[in-house]
Amino acid sequence: MSEHPHESADVLKWRVWPAGQNPTAAFAAAILTGALVWYAYAQLGNVFFAVATIVVMVGGLASFWLPSSYRLDESGVRVAGFLHSRSATWDQLACYVRGDSFIALSATAEPDEMSLRDGVILRLAANGDEVAEYLARHLPEWKKPQSGR
């Protein structure tokens, strides 16, 4: 059943919080941020630089520190995070490529690194098969051609 009465049943929604999925990396990022803040303050002797370091580190790692929401429905895909939002209709997309912890949606039928980066990236939360099954109803999965060696 849908979370909202006006939504159809053909909606797939999930949230991903990378820092929560990988506490070791979150700890390492916090230690690195703390070390850089201390270094900025100790070397430059000014609180402004320490605060600027915090802003840059937290802003740069916002997609890691803060959760993102994902929604797939009949009209397309939407990704929303703290500092970013991205959406595309199914007509704007040509295929998807599955990775270990993500699925990349591309606007080109023969995706390259740039088209995947410019497309929509869906981070997965142990729901890769469910997301791929949903996507397969709208887009083909692209597989890298095997070399003939």
Secondary structure, DSSP 8 states (H G I E B T S, - for coil): --SSTTS-S--EEEEE-HHHH-HHHHHHHHHHHHHHHHHHHHHH--HHHHHHHHHHHHHHTHHHHS-EEEEE-SSEEEEE-SS-EEEEEGGG--EEEE-SSEEEEESSSS--HHHHHHSEEEE-SS-HHHHHHHHHTTS-B--------
